[in-house]
Amino acid sequence: ENFSFQASNPGQFENDSDAVWQRGHIPETIVYHGRVGINTDAPDEALVVCGNAKVMGRVMHPSDRRAKQNIREVDTNEQLRRITQMRLVEYDYKPEFASVMGIKDT
């Protein structure tokens, strides 16, 4: 997994002894191959932020309308038939996960 972000000084990590940060192929970017943790030393995903995150730009996600084309209406009767075949579930979060994520209502 790759995680890249813009940096105001892409060369600032060049003297790190670990040297796991690399200049990106796109100007003014750096790349780290592995997991990144902010306020944690044990990230278990590509990026883990323990605390609030402020985004001053757009966040793109594969389900974002801006990433799609050829959007069209579908036959609702067919879709309702498919929905009736879906498996619906309820669940509780495991206490250890809820505790780490700060979820009170599991």
C-alpha positions as CSV (number, residue, x, y, z in Angstrom):
1,E,0.0,0.0,0.0
2,N,1.2,3.5,-0.8
3,F,0.4,6.7,1.0
4,S,1.6,10.0,-0.5
5,F,1.0,13.6,0.5
6,Q,2.3,17.0,-0.5
7,A,5.1,18.4,1.5
8,S,6.3,22.0,1.6
9,N,9.9,20.7,1.7
10,P,10.1,17.3,0.0
11,G,13.8,16.9,0.8
12,Q,13.3,17.3,4.6
13,F,13.4,13.5,5.2
14,E,16.5,12.8,3.2
15,N,18.8,12.8,6.2
16,D,16.7,10.3,8.3
17,S,18.7,7.2,9.2
18,D,15.7,5.0,8.4
19,A,15.4,6.5,4.8
20,V,12.0,5.0,4.2
21,W,10.6,8.2,2.8
22,Q,11.2,8.8,-0.9
23,R,10.6,11.6,-3.3
24,G,7.4,11.0,-5.3
25,H,7.1,10.8,-9.0
26,I,4.9,13.9,-8.9
27,P,6.7,17.2,-8.0
28,E,6.5,18.2,-4.4
29,T,5.4,14.8,-3.0
30,I,7.0,12.2,-0.8
31,V,6.0,8.6,-0.5
32,Y,6.2,6.1,2.4
33,H,5.7,2.4,1.7
34,G,4.1,1.0,4.8
35,R,1.8,2.0,7.6
36,V,1.7,5.6,8.9
37,G,0.5,6.5,12.4
38,I,-0.3,9.9,13.8
39,N,-0.4,10.0,17.6
40,T,0.2,6.2,17.6
41,D,3.2,4.1,17.3
42,A,1.2,1.0,16.3
43,P,-0.8,1.7,13.1
44,D,-2.8,-1.3,12.0
45,E,-4.0,0.3,8.7
46,A,-2.3,2.2,5.9
47,L,-3.0,5.5,7.8
48,V,-4.2,5.7,11.4
49,V,-5.0,9.1,13.0
50,C,-5.6,9.1,16.7
51,G,-7.2,12.4,17.2
52,N,-9.1,14.9,15.0
53,A,-8.2,15.4,11.4
54,K,-8.8,18.7,9.5
55,V,-9.0,18.5,5.7
56,M,-8.8,21.9,3.9
57,G,-9.4,20.3,0.5
58,R,-11.5,17.6,-1.1
59,V,-11.5,13.9,0.0
60,M,-12.0,11.6,-2.9
61,H,-13.5,8.1,-2.3
62,P,-14.4,5.4,-4.9
63,S,-18.1,6.0,-4.1
64,D,-17.7,9.7,-4.8
65,R,-19.9,10.9,-7.7
66,R,-17.0,12.9,-9.0
67,A,-15.2,9.7,-9.8
68,K,-18.0,8.2,-11.8
69,Q,-19.4,8.5,-15.3
70,N,-22.4,7.1,-17.2
71,I,-24.6,7.4,-14.2
72,R,-28.2,6.3,-15.1
73,E,-31.5,5.3,-13.5
74,V,-32.1,1.6,-13.1
75,D,-35.2,-0.7,-13.2
76,T,-36.5,-0.3,-9.6
77,N,-38.5,-3.6,-9.7
78,E,-35.3,-5.5,-10.6
79,Q,-33.4,-3.7,-7.8
80,L,-36.1,-4.4,-5.2
81,R,-35.9,-8.1,-6.2
82,R,-32.2,-8.0,-5.6
83,I,-32.6,-6.3,-2.2
84,T,-35.0,-9.0,-1.0
85,Q,-32.2,-11.5,-1.6
86,M,-29.7,-9.6,0.5
87,R,-28.5,-10.8,3.9
88,L,-29.2,-8.1,6.5
89,V,-27.4,-8.3,9.9
90,E,-27.1,-6.4,13.2
91,Y,-23.9,-6.4,15.2
92,D,-22.1,-5.1,18.2
93,Y,-18.5,-3.9,18.1
94,K,-16.1,-6.0,20.1
95,P,-15.3,-4.1,23.3
96,E,-11.5,-3.9,22.6
97,F,-12.2,-2.3,19.2
98,A,-14.8,0.1,20.6
99,S,-12.4,1.1,23.4
100,V,-9.5,1.9,21.0
101,M,-11.8,3.8,18.5
102,G,-13.5,5.7,21.3
103,I,-16.9,4.3,20.5
104,K,-19.2,4.4,23.5
105,D,-22.4,2.9,22.0
106,T,-21.3,-0.5,20.7
